[in-house]
Each structure stands twice: as C-alpha cells, then as structure tokens.
Amino acid sequence: MGCGYYECSISLKLESPFLSAGLAAPAFGLDVTQLRDVSGRPIFPAGQIRGVIRNALQVLSDHGYAGAVPVLGMFGDKDKEDSGEGEPGRMRFRDLRATEPEEPQSNTRIRINETTGAVEQGHLLVTEIAWPIGKHVDFAGKVAFFAASGDDAKTIRTVLEKALKLVQSIGAFKTSGFGRIESARLASRNY
C-alpha cells in the first residue's frame, strides 16, 4: 500500500468504577453522571483519549524513545494550539464507546473530618456508576492518520500501542481508584 489514510481500532477494558463526567444535568440525588453519546451509550470522549496517549508519547520521548518523537509531532503544536496559531494535528481520534449494556447505580464518596466527625466541607459526592464495582467493561473506538506507506503506518501503530500500554487509568477521579485500565489494544486492518 502507498501513501494514504490509515485507521486503527482502539480497545480498552476498564474495571469499574470509572467515570467521564457527563455534560447533562444529573438525575436527582446525583452530583456527577457518566458522559454519553447521542444514543445514550457511555463514552470516553476522543479528546480525552487523545490527551492521555499524547501524554504517554511525551513520557516515552522524555525517556529517550526516539520513535515517539515523529508520532508526537503528528498531534500538532501543543504550545500554539490554544492560541489558534499552531498547525492542526494529523492524528484523529473517535470517542471510545461502551460495547455492552450498562447496569447503572450510584456511589457515594465522602471524607470525614476527624475532629468534628462530620463530612468535610465539599467532600460529599454522589456519582453515577454505569456498572457494578469490579466489573470489567469493554470500550472501543478508532484513531485515523495519514502515512507515507504501509510500513510507516505499521511503525506509527507500534509507537501508539507502546504509548497506550503506559496509560494506567482514564477518566475523572483517577487518583481515587476510578478508571483503572485492565487491558488496552490497538489493531489495524492489513497493513
């Protein structure tokens, strides 16, 4: 295959709980809900996937992995991105969508003040959990890019796969045990 458009499938298996904060008004009693697409299926947005992979590529680059540098360049100029002066990236991500039906419930997170025995100010949060805690849930999406040849596309895919394996968690509240990635996979079609 020659110069052209290439596409890879991204698959993540997450262990519940995980949350990508939704934009819709939460149901009564919930402070935060899971982000969903127009059909109501839970998703992780393309920008979030792009961001965690870009960050992982930067880590690889900072630790001397030369293969990350050209792929990182395909994400555009990060320093000029916000001002509108930068060149747009040549890497396009699509949302990761859940591949199975949800089993919604809620989770309450609190922090108790040791002195007063009451909930700390601002530390009572009721979140929607789309699947029971401990359940493994698959999400799938795509990434597309242009490459000079099929061999270049394979190299790019390999570098993206290395970066994806560095990502340990995704979504909101990651530092509190949310969003643990059980496995990640990048697959392509015949190139």
N, CA, C and O atoms as a DFTB+ gen file, in Angstrom:
764 C
 N C O
     1  1       0.837      -1.177       0.000
     2  2       0.000       0.000       0.000
     3  2       0.879       1.236       0.000
     4  3       1.953       1.238       0.601
     5  1       0.431       2.281      -0.668
     6  2       1.185       3.524      -0.748
     7  2       0.698       4.547       0.246
     8  3      -0.008       4.239       1.205
     9  1       1.108       5.800      -0.020
    10  2       0.732       6.926       0.831
    11  2      -0.783       6.997       0.950
    12  3      -1.505       6.883      -0.041
    13  1      -1.246       7.184       2.166
    14  2      -2.683       7.253       2.301
    15  2      -3.179       7.324       3.722
    16  3      -2.437       7.573       4.672
    17  1      -4.455       7.094       3.817
    18  2      -5.209       7.184       5.069
    19  2      -5.217       5.818       5.746
    20  3      -5.508       4.809       5.104
    21  1      -4.900       5.781       7.035
    22  2      -4.865       4.536       7.789
    23  2      -5.709       4.683       9.052
    24  3      -5.851       5.774       9.603
    25  1      -6.258       3.572       9.488
    26  2      -7.128       3.589      10.649
    27  2      -6.802       2.393      11.546
    28  3      -6.535       1.293      11.063
    29  1      -6.830       2.632      12.862
    30  2      -6.630       1.566      13.849
    31  2      -7.805       1.559      14.807
    32  3      -8.377       2.605      15.114
    33  1      -8.158       0.386      15.271
    34  2      -9.175       0.252      16.306
    35  2      -8.492       0.293      17.661
    36  3      -7.431      -0.301      17.856
    37  1      -9.119       1.008      18.600
    38  2      -8.625       1.067      19.978
    39  2      -9.628       0.323      20.853
    40  3     -10.832       0.563      20.766
    41  1      -9.137      -0.568      21.684
    42  2      -9.988      -1.292      22.631
    43  2      -9.403      -1.146      24.027
    44  3      -8.219      -1.401      24.246
    45  1     -10.244      -0.732      24.970
    46  2      -9.847      -0.654      26.369
    47  2     -10.800      -1.501      27.191
    48  3     -12.010      -1.482      26.967
    49  1     -10.256      -2.239      28.137
    50  2     -11.072      -2.964      29.108
    51  2     -10.825      -2.260      30.437
    52  3      -9.708      -2.258      30.955
    53  1     -11.888      -1.659      30.984
    54  2     -11.791      -0.911      32.228
    55  2     -12.439      -1.675      33.355
    56  3     -13.413      -2.398      33.152
    57  1     -11.891      -1.510      34.551
    58  2     -12.510      -2.094      35.729
    59  2     -13.334      -1.015      36.411
    60  3     -12.816       0.052      36.741
    61  1     -14.616      -1.288      36.622
    62  2     -15.497      -0.329      37.290
    63  2     -15.068      -0.212      38.752
    64  3     -14.731      -1.221      39.371
    65  1     -15.074       1.010      39.323
    66  2     -15.746       2.200      38.849
    67  2     -14.856       3.028      37.928
    68  3     -13.633       3.040      38.067
    69  1     -15.489       3.713      36.993
    70  2     -14.836       4.688      36.136
    71  2     -15.877       5.722      35.785
    72  3     -17.078       5.466      35.868
    73  1     -15.414       6.886      35.393
    74  2     -16.346       7.971      35.123
    75  2     -15.695       8.996      34.229
    76  3     -14.588       9.459      34.504
    77  1     -16.370       9.347      33.171
    78  2     -16.027      10.503      32.361
    79  2     -17.205      11.437      32.553
    80  3     -18.293      11.187      32.035
    81  1     -16.993      12.500      33.288
    82  2     -18.097      13.346      33.739
    83  2     -18.957      13.844      32.588
    84  3     -18.460      14.426      31.623
    85  1     -20.264      13.603      32.711
    86  2     -21.227      13.987      31.692
    87  2     -21.559      15.461      31.709
    88  3     -21.300      16.160      32.689
    89  1     -22.134      15.926      30.616
    90  2     -22.490      17.326      30.472
    91  2     -23.949      17.587      30.804
    92  3     -24.324      18.725      31.085
    93  1     -24.772      16.557      30.775
    94  2     -26.204      16.712      31.033
    95  2     -26.438      16.925      32.522
    96  3     -25.637      16.517      33.363
    97  1     -27.559      17.578      32.823
    98  2     -27.918      17.769      34.231
    99  2     -28.100      16.398      34.867
   100  3     -28.824      15.560      34.329
   101  1     -27.455      16.158      36.003
   102  2     -27.578      14.847      36.643
   103  2     -28.989      14.612      37.175
   104  3     -29.724      15.557      37.465
   105  1     -29.345      13.362      37.295
   106  2     -30.631      12.984      37.874
   107  2     -30.651      13.409      39.340
   108  3     -29.605      13.633      39.950
   109  1     -31.838      13.513      39.884
   110  2     -31.996      13.917      41.275
   111  2     -31.157      13.012      42.179
   112  3     -31.208      11.787      42.067
   113  1     -30.391      13.627      43.070
   114  2     -29.582      12.880      44.020
   115  2     -28.177      12.570      43.544
   116  3     -27.360      12.080      44.323
   117  1     -27.875      12.842      42.280
   118  2     -26.528      12.594      41.747
   119  2     -25.813      13.920      41.516
   120  3     -26.410      14.884      41.038
   121  1     -24.529      13.957      41.861
   122  2     -23.730      15.149      41.607
   123  2     -23.041      15.080      40.245
   124  3     -22.862      16.103      39.583
   125  1     -22.657      13.876      39.830
   126  2     -21.930      13.681      38.573
   127  2     -22.459      12.432      37.881
   128  3     -22.664      11.400      38.519
   129  1     -22.678      12.532      36.579
   130  2     -23.115      11.368      35.793
   131  2     -22.092      11.037      34.717
   132  3     -21.226      11.852      34.398
   133  1     -22.197       9.846      34.168
   134  2     -21.313       9.365      33.109
   135  2     -21.650      10.080      31.795
   136  3     -22.822      10.260      31.468
   137  1     -20.634      10.480      31.056
   138  2     -20.822      11.079      29.743
   139  2     -21.355      10.021      28.784
   140  3     -20.904       8.875      28.794
   141  1     -22.329      10.422      27.948
   142  2     -22.941       9.503      26.986
   143  2     -23.002      10.149      25.612
   144  3     -22.988      11.372      25.480
   145  1     -23.070       9.294      24.584
   146  2     -23.244       9.809      23.227
   147  2     -24.733      10.065      22.975
   148  3     -25.554       9.900      23.876
   149  1     -25.074      10.463      21.758
   150  2     -26.467      10.811      21.448
   151  2     -27.416       9.629      21.587
   152  3     -28.616       9.822      21.783
   153  1     -26.901       8.417      21.490
   154  2     -27.756       7.238      21.639
   155  2     -27.872       6.786      23.105
   156  3     -28.573       5.819      23.404
   157  1     -27.182       7.488      24.011
   158  2     -27.251       7.155      25.424
   159  2     -26.211       6.158      25.899
   160  3     -26.236       5.738      27.056
   161  1     -25.296       5.776      25.018
   162  2     -24.258       4.809      25.390
   163  2     -23.085       5.514      26.083
   164  3     -22.618       6.541      25.590
   165  1     -22.591       4.981      27.229
   166  2     -21.448       5.596      27.915
   167  2     -20.223       5.669      27.003
   168  3     -19.936       4.741      26.246
   169  1     -19.510       6.791      27.091
   170  2     -18.322       7.007      26.258
   171  2     -17.192       7.646      27.059
   172  3     -17.397       8.198      28.140
   173  1     -16.003       7.551      26.494
   174  2     -14.875       8.379      26.866
   175  2     -14.596       9.212      25.623
   176  3     -14.371       8.651      24.551
   177  1     -14.607      10.539      25.741
   178  2     -14.503      11.391      24.557
   179  2     -13.146      11.305      23.863
   180  3     -12.119      11.027      24.483
   181  1     -13.179      11.554      22.562
   182  2     -11.981      11.490      21.732
   183  2     -10.859      12.365      22.285
   184  3      -9.699      11.954      22.285
   185  1     -11.192      13.558      22.752
   186  2     -10.177      14.473      23.272
   187  2      -9.458      13.914      24.489
   188  3      -8.265      14.157      24.675
   189  1     -10.170      13.174      25.308
   190  2      -9.550      12.576      26.487
   191  2      -8.594      11.456      26.083
   192  3      -7.499      11.345      26.634
   193  1      -9.002      10.628      25.126
   194  2      -8.143       9.545      24.632
   195  2      -6.888      10.138      23.995
   196  3      -5.768       9.694      24.246
   197  1      -7.111      11.151      23.166
   198  2      -6.001      11.842      22.502
   199  2      -5.025      12.392      23.544
   200  3      -3.809      12.269      23.393
   201  1      -5.566      12.996      24.595
   202  2      -4.723      13.602      25.627
   203  2      -3.881      12.600      26.393
   204  3      -2.695      12.836      26.622
   205  1      -4.479      11.479      26.794
   206  2      -3.697      10.507      27.572
   207  2      -2.642       9.824      26.700
   208  3      -1.554       9.510      27.181
   209  1      -2.954       9.594      25.425
   210  2      -1.955       8.987      24.533
   211  2      -0.852       9.993      24.223
   212  3       0.325       9.634      24.188
   213  1      -1.226      11.246      24.001
   214  2      -0.219      12.281      23.752
   215  2       0.723      12.395      24.956
   216  3       1.939      12.491      24.785
   217  1       0.170      12.384      26.160
   218  2       0.981      12.466      27.364
   219  2       1.923      11.265      27.469
   220  3       3.092      11.420      27.825
   221  1       1.418      10.076      27.162
   222  2       2.256       8.871      27.216
   223  2       3.374       8.945      26.177
   224  3       4.497       8.520      26.447
   225  1       3.077       9.478      24.993
   226  2       4.115       9.655      23.972
   227  2       5.190      10.622      24.464
   228  3       6.380      10.415      24.223
   229  1       4.767      11.668      25.148
   230  2       5.731      12.630      25.693
   231  2       6.627      11.956      26.724
   232  3       7.831      12.209      26.755
   233  1       6.057      11.105      27.564
   234  2       6.843      10.359      28.555
   235  2       7.866       9.468      27.840
   236  3       9.036       9.428      28.221
   237  1       7.416       8.759      26.806
   238  2       8.343       7.911      26.038
   239  2       9.471       8.750      25.445
   240  3      10.639       8.371      25.518
   241  1       9.114       9.893      24.859
   242  2      10.108      10.782      24.260
   243  2      11.084      11.296      25.313
   244  3      12.294      11.303      25.089
   245  1      10.560      11.728      26.461
   246  2      11.405      12.252      27.543
   247  2      12.368      11.203      28.087
   248  3      13.414      11.542      28.640
   249  1      12.011       9.925      27.928
   250  2      12.871       8.837      28.407
   251  2      13.716       8.219      27.291
   252  3      14.223       7.106      27.426
   253  1      13.858       8.960      26.187
   254  2      14.798       8.569      25.152
   255  2      14.286       7.651      24.064
   256  3      15.080       7.179      23.251
   257  1      12.995       7.378      24.014
   258  2      12.476       6.525      22.945
   259  2      12.265       7.389      21.702
   260  3      11.262       8.093      21.589
   261  1      13.220       7.327      20.772
   262  2      13.220       8.193      19.591
   263  2      11.995       7.984      18.700
   264  3      11.565       8.917      18.023
   265  1      11.432       6.784      18.690
   266  2      10.272       6.509      17.850
   267  2       9.054       7.343      18.216
   268  3       8.161       7.527      17.389
   269  1       9.007       7.852      19.447
   270  2       7.848       8.640      19.888
   271  2       7.844      10.045      19.291
   272  3       6.779      10.640      19.125
   273  1       9.011      10.579      18.968
   274  2       9.121      11.967      18.524
   275  2       8.319      12.254      17.244
   276  3       7.526      13.196      17.240
   277  1       8.491      11.479      16.154
   278  2       7.714      11.795      14.955
   279  2       6.205      11.601      15.140
   280  3       5.408      12.348      14.574
   281  1       5.818      10.604      15.928
   282  2       4.388      10.370      16.161
   283  2       3.828      11.495      17.015
   284  3       2.713      11.955      16.773
   285  1       4.578      11.944      18.007
   286  2       4.161      13.071      18.834
   287  2       3.952      14.316      17.964
   288  3       3.042      15.108      18.209
   289  1       4.796      14.476      16.957
   290  2       4.660      15.600      16.020
   291  2       3.359      15.562      15.230
   292  3       2.892      16.599      14.758
   293  1       2.768      14.379      15.082
   294  2       1.505      14.246      14.342
   295  2       0.318      14.777      15.145
   296  3      -0.782      14.906      14.607
   297  1       0.530      15.087      16.427
   298  2      -0.543      15.602      17.276
   299  2      -0.691      17.115      17.160
   300  3      -1.595      17.687      17.768
   301  1       0.176      17.777      16.394
   302  2       0.110      19.226      16.254
   303  2       1.006      19.909      17.267
   304  3       1.654      19.259      18.087
   305  1       1.031      21.228      17.196
   306  2       1.887      22.040      18.055
   307  2       1.137      22.390      19.338
   308  3       0.298      23.290      19.348
   309  1       1.441      21.681      20.407
   310  2       0.724      21.850      21.684
   311  2       0.864      23.269      22.226
   312  3      -0.102      23.819      22.756
   313  1       2.052      23.877      22.104
   314  2       2.278      25.207      22.657
   315  2       1.462      26.286      21.948
   316  3       1.093      27.287      22.564
   317  1       1.179      26.092      20.665
   318  2       0.438      27.101      19.904
   319  2      -1.022      26.726      19.680
   320  3      -1.777      27.492      19.080
   321  1      -1.418      25.558      20.156
   322  2      -2.759      25.036      19.926
   323  2      -3.854      25.961      20.463
   324  3      -4.822      26.248      19.758
   325  1      -3.705      26.428      21.707
   326  2      -4.730      27.249      22.339
   327  2      -4.871      28.627      21.701
   328  3      -5.959      29.202      21.700
   329  1      -3.783      29.154      21.164
   330  2      -3.842      30.495      20.569
   331  2      -4.412      30.466      19.158
   332  3      -4.742      31.516      18.607
   333  1      -4.531      29.285      18.565
   334  2      -5.040      29.187      17.192
   335  2      -3.956      29.364      16.147
   336  3      -4.247      29.330      14.951
   337  1      -2.702      29.554      16.572
   338  2      -1.602      29.762      15.636
   339  2      -0.944      28.464      15.194
   340  3      -0.261      28.432      14.170
   341  1      -1.142      27.405      15.951
   342  2      -0.468      26.138      15.675
   343  2      -1.058      25.395      14.495
   344  3      -2.201      25.621      14.096
   345  1      -0.252      24.507      13.949
   346  2      -0.715      23.639      12.861
   347  2      -1.567      22.524      13.459
   348  3      -1.179      21.926      14.463
   349  1      -2.717      22.238      12.863
   350  2      -3.561      21.168      13.427
   351  2      -2.864      19.815      13.315
   352  3      -2.063      19.580      12.410
   353  1      -3.181      18.955      14.233
   354  2      -2.585      17.631      14.234
   355  2      -3.085      16.771      13.086
   356  3      -4.135      17.040      12.503
   357  1      -2.327      15.743      12.771
   358  2      -2.697      14.811      11.692
   359  2      -3.169      13.476      12.237
   360  3      -3.233      12.481      11.515
   361  1      -3.503      13.468      13.540
   362  2      -3.972      12.258      14.208
   363  2      -5.398      12.540      14.658
   364  3      -5.624      13.493      15.405
   365  1      -6.369      11.736      14.224
   366  2      -7.777      11.954      14.567
   367  2      -8.314      10.786      15.377
   368  3      -8.271       9.639      14.933
   369  1      -8.816      11.084      16.559
   370  2      -9.387      10.065      17.440
   371  2     -10.907      10.157      17.422
   372  3     -11.475      11.231      17.221
   373  1     -11.548       9.032      17.631
   374  2     -13.002       8.995      17.807
   375  2     -13.296       8.559      19.231
   376  3     -12.468       7.920      19.881
   377  1     -14.483       8.910      19.708
   378  2     -14.887       8.524      21.060
   379  2     -14.761       7.018      21.256
   380  3     -14.943       6.241      20.318
   381  1     -14.449       6.618      22.474
   382  2     -14.495       5.203      22.842
   383  2     -15.878       4.946      23.430
   384  3     -16.267       5.581      24.410
   385  1     -16.610       4.027      22.840
   386  2     -17.979       3.713      23.271
   387  2     -18.019       2.363      23.966
   388  3     -17.326       1.424      23.575
   389  1     -18.846       2.284      25.009
   390  2     -19.047       1.011      25.701
   391  2     -19.641       0.011      24.722
   392  3     -20.491       0.371      23.908
   393  1     -19.205      -1.234      24.792
   394  2     -19.688      -2.262      23.858
   395  2     -20.733      -3.170      24.476
   396  3     -21.176      -4.125      23.839
   397  1     -21.135      -2.886      25.712
   398  2     -22.144      -3.723      26.363
   399  2     -23.127      -2.854      27.146
   400  3     -22.807      -1.719      27.499
   401  1     -24.310      -3.377      27.414
   402  2     -25.326      -2.594      28.140
   403  2     -24.886      -2.294      29.567
   404  3     -24.226      -3.103      30.220
   405  1     -25.268      -1.120      30.027
   406  2     -24.881      -0.715      31.380
   407  2     -25.841      -1.260      32.433
   408  3     -26.948      -1.708      32.134
   409  1     -25.377      -1.205      33.661
   410  2     -26.162      -1.626      34.834
   411  2     -26.030      -0.512      35.874
   412  3     -25.328      -0.679      36.872
   413  1     -26.712       0.645      35.644
   414  2     -26.454       1.846      36.445
   415  2     -26.766       1.703      37.937
   416  3     -27.705       1.020      38.347
   417  1     -25.933       2.383      38.725
   418  2     -26.104       2.505      40.161
   419  2     -25.357       3.753      40.597
   420  3     -24.828       4.468      39.746
   421  1     -25.295       4.038      41.877
   422  2     -24.572       5.219      42.333
   423  2     -23.524       4.826      43.364
   424  3     -23.551       3.730      43.925
   425  1     -22.608       5.745      43.595
   426  2     -21.525       5.534      44.540
   427  2     -21.364       6.829      45.335
   428  3     -21.311       7.909      44.746
   429  1     -21.287       6.738      46.630
   430  2     -21.106       7.922      47.462
   431  2     -19.674       7.967      47.956
   432  3     -19.146       6.985      48.479
   433  1     -19.057       9.119      47.780
   434  2     -17.686       9.334      48.256
   435  2     -17.714      10.452      49.285
   436  3     -18.249      11.529      49.024
   437  1     -17.147      10.199      50.436
   438  2     -17.111      11.228      51.472
   439  2     -15.758      11.223      52.155
   440  3     -15.007      10.250      52.090
   441  1     -15.469      12.331      52.810
   442  2     -14.302      12.409      53.686
   443  2     -14.799      12.959      55.012
   444  3     -15.424      14.018      55.050
   445  1     -14.528      12.257      56.086
   446  2     -14.969      12.654      57.418
   447  2     -13.873      13.465      58.105
   448  3     -12.707      13.071      58.111
   449  1     -14.255      14.590      58.678
   450  2     -13.340      15.414      59.467
   451  2     -13.097      14.684      60.787
   452  3     -14.043      14.401      61.521
   453  1     -11.857      14.382      61.085
   454  2     -11.526      13.609      62.286
   455  2     -11.858      14.350      63.573
   456  3     -12.128      13.719      64.595
   457  1     -11.843      15.667      63.541
   458  2     -12.129      16.448      64.739
   459  2     -13.627      16.545      65.018
   460  3     -14.078      16.327      66.142
   461  1     -14.393      16.878      63.969
   462  2     -15.829      17.107      64.158
   463  2     -16.666      15.844      63.953
   464  3     -17.788      15.759      64.451
   465  1     -16.134      14.875      63.233
   466  2     -16.898      13.667      62.923
   467  2     -17.929      13.877      61.833
   468  3     -18.712      12.974      61.539
   469  1     -17.941      15.055      61.231
   470  2     -18.885      15.382      60.145
   471  2     -18.163      15.304      58.798
   472  3     -16.936      15.227      58.734
   473  1     -18.947      15.326      57.743
   474  2     -18.372      15.325      56.392
   475  2     -17.610      16.627      56.180
   476  3     -18.112      17.706      56.496
   477  1     -16.391      16.522      55.643
   478  2     -15.589      17.705      55.323
   479  2     -16.340      18.557      54.307
   480  3     -17.023      18.038      53.425
   481  1     -16.204      19.863      54.445
   482  2     -16.839      20.793      53.508
   483  2     -16.402      20.462      52.077
   484  3     -15.206      20.392      51.794
   485  1     -17.364      20.261      51.179
   486  2     -17.067      19.976      49.772
   487  2     -16.622      18.554      49.491
   488  3     -16.171      18.266      48.383
   489  1     -16.734      17.650      50.464
   490  2     -16.256      16.283      50.272
   491  2     -17.354      15.234      50.345
   492  3     -17.111      14.100      50.758
   493  1     -18.555      15.612      49.946
   494  2     -19.643      14.648      49.802
   495  2     -20.017      14.667      48.330
   496  3     -20.450      15.694      47.809
   497  1     -19.853      13.553      47.671
   498  2     -20.095      13.478      46.244
   499  2     -20.811      12.168      45.931
   500  3     -20.363      11.091      46.324
   501  1     -21.920      12.277      45.223
   502  2     -22.648      11.085      44.800
   503  2     -22.486      10.982      43.288
   504  3     -22.962      11.844      42.548
   505  1     -21.820       9.936      42.833
   506  2     -21.532       9.762      41.412
   507  2     -22.330       8.604      40.840
   508  3     -22.655       7.641      41.535
   509  1     -22.637       8.724      39.557
   510  2     -23.267       7.609      38.858
   511  2     -22.174       6.603      38.503
   512  3     -21.090       6.984      38.061
   513  1     -22.457       5.359      38.693
   514  2     -21.576       4.281      38.269
   515  2     -22.374       3.461      37.265
   516  3     -23.431       2.922      37.593
   517  1     -21.859       3.370      36.033
   518  2     -22.628       2.717      34.972
   519  2     -22.636       1.193      35.080
   520  3     -23.524       0.547      34.523
   521  1     -21.659       0.600      35.789
   522  2     -21.593      -0.847      36.006
   523  2     -21.180      -1.117      37.446
   524  3     -20.568      -0.253      38.075
   525  1     -21.492      -2.276      37.978
   526  2     -21.107      -2.593      39.366
   527  2     -19.588      -2.532      39.568
   528  3     -18.816      -2.826      38.656
   529  1     -19.187      -2.154      40.751
   530  2     -17.761      -2.072      41.079
   531  2     -17.121      -3.445      40.900
   532  3     -17.651      -4.457      41.359
   533  1     -15.971      -3.461      40.225
   534  2     -15.237      -4.697      39.965
   535  2     -15.529      -5.316      38.602
   536  3     -14.772      -6.176      38.151
   537  1     -16.608      -4.903      37.933
   538  2     -16.946      -5.463      36.618
   539  2     -15.992      -4.915      35.562
   540  3     -15.634      -3.738      35.589
   541  1     -15.588      -5.769      34.642
   542  2     -14.733      -5.361      33.533
   543  2     -15.607      -5.029      32.327
   544  3     -16.457      -5.824      31.925
   545  1     -15.386      -3.837      31.754
   546  2     -16.225      -3.339      30.671
   547  2     -15.351      -2.927      29.493
   548  3     -14.344      -2.239      29.662
   549  1     -15.749      -3.359      28.293
   550  2     -15.007      -3.030      27.078
   551  2     -15.513      -1.739      26.444
   552  3     -16.716      -1.490      26.374
   553  1     -14.558      -0.921      25.980
   554  2     -14.841       0.291      25.224
   555  2     -14.068       0.195      23.920
   556  3     -12.946      -0.312      23.905
   557  1     -14.651       0.675      22.820
   558  2     -13.987       0.589      21.516
   559  2     -14.130       1.907      20.762
   560  3     -15.144       2.596      20.875
   561  1     -13.107       2.242      19.999
   562  2     -13.098       3.451      19.179
   563  2     -12.067       3.316      18.082
   564  3     -11.609       2.213      17.781
   565  1     -11.700       4.439      17.480
   566  2     -10.740       4.411      16.379
   567  2      -9.805       5.612      16.435
   568  3     -10.114       6.640      17.037
   569  1      -8.663       5.452      15.797
   570  2      -7.740       6.542      15.544
   571  2      -7.378       6.454      14.064
   572  3      -7.152       5.364      13.539
   573  1      -7.324       7.607      13.394
   574  2      -7.002       7.651      11.967
   575  2      -5.848       8.627      11.735
   576  3      -5.693       9.607      12.465
   577  1      -5.044       8.348      10.715
   578  2      -3.900       9.200      10.401
   579  2      -3.476       8.957       8.960
   580  3      -3.897       7.986       8.331
   581  1      -2.643       9.846       8.451
   582  2      -2.050       9.673       7.130
   583  2      -0.606       9.243       7.310
   584  3       0.081       9.712       8.217
   585  1      -0.148       8.350       6.445
   586  2       1.239       7.876       6.491
   587  2       1.744       7.727       5.062
   588  3       0.965       7.544       4.127
   589  1       3.065       7.811       4.911
   590  2       3.676       7.742       3.586
   591  2       3.570       6.355       2.967
   592  3       3.544       6.226       1.743
   593  1       3.508       5.314       3.799
   594  2       3.439       3.950       3.278
   595  2       2.838       3.035       4.332
   596  3       2.643       3.431       5.482
   597  1       2.553       1.824       3.930
   598  2       2.057       0.829       4.867
   599  2       3.073       0.533       5.960
   600  3       2.704       0.316       7.114
   601  1       4.361       0.524       5.595
   602  2       5.404       0.288       6.608
   603  2       5.434       1.415       7.636
   604  3       5.584       1.168       8.832
   605  1       5.290       2.665       7.160
   606  2       5.238       3.799       8.088
   607  2       4.015       3.695       8.990
   608  3       4.093       3.997      10.181
   609  1       2.896       3.275       8.435
   610  2       1.661       3.113       9.211
   611  2       1.865       2.060      10.306
   612  3       1.406       2.242      11.433
   613  1       2.547       0.968       9.979
   614  2       2.825      -0.074      10.981
   615  2       3.684       0.480      12.112
   616  3       3.445       0.192      13.285
   617  1       4.691       1.280      11.747
   618  2       5.574       1.885      12.745
   619  2       4.788       2.823      13.658
   620  3       4.959       2.799      14.877
   621  1       3.935       3.640      13.068
   622  2       3.106       4.565      13.851
   623  2       2.205       3.783      14.794
   624  3       2.083       4.127      15.970
   625  1       1.576       2.732      14.282
   626  2       0.703       1.912      15.122
   627  2       1.476       1.301      16.286
   628  3       0.978       1.275      17.412
   629  1       2.685       0.811      16.029
   630  2       3.516       0.214      17.079
   631  2       3.845       1.234      18.162
   632  3       3.795       0.918      19.350
   633  1       4.181       2.451      17.757
   634  2       4.502       3.511      18.723
   635  2       3.258       3.888      19.531
   636  3       3.339       4.057      20.747
   637  1       2.111       4.019      18.865
   638  2       0.864       4.328      19.572
   639  2       0.517       3.226      20.569
   640  3       0.035       3.500      21.668
   641  1       0.766       1.988      20.177
   642  2       0.486       0.851      21.056
   643  2       1.367       0.891      22.306
   644  3       0.900       0.611      23.410
   645  1       2.645       1.241      22.128
   646  2       3.553       1.376      23.279
   647  2       3.041       2.465      24.222
   648  3       3.046       2.293      25.441
   649  1       2.603       3.578      23.651
   650  2       2.092       4.683      24.462
   651  2       0.828       4.266      25.203
   652  3       0.667       4.559      26.388
   653  1      -0.053       3.590      24.506
   654  2      -1.316       3.167      25.111
   655  2      -1.081       2.225      26.293
   656  3      -1.829       2.252      27.270
   657  1      -0.057       1.404      26.204
   658  2       0.245       0.470      27.300
   659  2       0.759       1.192      28.551
   660  3       0.722       0.634      29.647
   661  1       1.232       2.415      28.391
   662  2       1.681       3.201      29.549
   663  2       0.513       3.804      30.325
   664  3       0.653       4.133      31.503
   665  1      -0.625       3.947      29.676
   666  2      -1.782       4.579      30.311
   667  2      -2.404       3.579      31.289
   668  3      -2.866       2.511      30.888
   669  1      -2.411       3.933      32.558
   670  2      -2.898       3.035      33.603
   671  2      -4.359       3.269      33.976
   672  3      -5.050       2.350      34.416
   673  1      -4.830       4.522      33.794
   674  2      -6.207       4.840      34.139
   675  2      -6.693       6.001      33.278
   676  3      -5.905       6.722      32.666
   677  1      -8.021       6.158      33.251
   678  2      -8.615       7.195      32.424
   679  2      -9.900       7.689      33.073
   680  3     -10.565       6.949      33.798
   681  1     -10.243       8.938      32.809
   682  2     -11.494       9.483      33.291
   683  2     -11.330      10.381      34.496
   684  3     -10.217      10.756      34.863
   685  1     -12.461      10.724      35.114
   686  2     -12.480      11.577      36.298
   687  2     -12.126      10.755      37.538
   688  3     -12.334       9.542      37.569
   689  1     -11.600      11.414      38.535
   690  2     -11.287      10.800      39.827
   691  2     -10.280       9.655      39.719
   692  3     -10.311       8.748      40.550
   693  1      -9.386       9.665      38.724
   694  2      -8.442       8.559      38.548
   695  2      -7.583       8.303      39.775
   696  3      -7.228       7.159      40.055
   697  1      -7.254       9.335      40.494
   698  2      -6.376       9.146      41.640
   699  2      -7.082       8.480      42.803
   700  3      -6.430       8.082      43.769
   701  1      -8.399       8.349      42.737
   702  2      -9.161       7.742      43.825
   703  2      -9.617       6.332      43.490
   704  3     -10.617       5.860      44.032
   705  1      -8.907       5.663      42.615
   706  2      -9.257       4.288      42.277
   707  2     -10.232       4.157      41.131
   708  3     -10.625       3.042      40.788
   709  1     -10.631       5.253      40.534
   710  2     -11.533       5.206      39.384
   711  2     -10.726       5.050      38.098
   712  3      -9.586       5.507      38.014
   713  1     -11.318       4.406      37.107
   714  2     -10.776       4.391      35.752
   715  2      -9.606       3.478      35.489
   716  3      -8.838       3.725      34.559
   717  1      -9.440       2.431      36.274
   718  2      -8.305       1.520      36.084
   719  2      -8.442       0.756      34.773
   720  3      -9.462       0.115      34.519
   721  1      -7.404       0.832      33.944
   722  2      -7.399       0.116      32.664
   723  2      -6.851      -1.286      32.908
   724  3      -5.714      -1.455      33.349
   725  1      -7.662      -2.271      32.621
   726  2      -7.285      -3.680      32.784
   727  2      -6.426      -4.128      31.604
   728  3      -5.425      -4.820      31.791
   729  1      -6.814      -3.736      30.392
   730  2      -6.019      -4.062      29.191
   731  2      -6.328      -3.045      28.101
   732  3      -7.399      -2.437      28.079
   733  1      -5.370      -2.874      27.201
   734  2      -5.511      -1.939      26.084
   735  2      -4.951      -2.591      24.840
   736  3      -3.949      -3.304      24.896
   737  1      -5.610      -2.342      23.701
   738  2      -5.188      -2.961      22.458
   739  2      -5.401      -2.000      21.294
   740  3      -6.379      -1.253      21.261
   741  1      -4.483      -2.028      20.352
   742  2      -4.590      -1.252      19.124
   743  2      -4.475      -2.246      17.984
   744  3      -3.503      -2.998      17.920
   745  1      -5.444      -2.264      17.088
   746  2      -5.421      -3.221      15.972
   747  2      -5.633      -2.478      14.664
   748  3      -6.310      -1.450      14.631
   749  1      -5.064      -2.988      13.603
   750  2      -5.221      -2.375      12.290
   751  2      -5.671      -3.400      11.273
   752  3      -5.661      -4.606      11.516
   753  1      -6.068      -2.876      10.120
   754  2      -6.503      -3.757       9.025
   755  2      -5.385      -3.915       8.004
   756  3      -5.044      -2.948       7.323
   757  1      -4.830      -5.054       7.883
   758  2      -3.937      -5.453       6.784
   759  2      -2.968      -4.397       6.282
   760  3      -2.957      -4.089       5.090
   761  1      -2.166      -3.844       7.157
   762  2      -1.049      -3.023       6.684
   763  2       0.118      -3.200       7.603
   764  3       1.169      -2.596       7.389
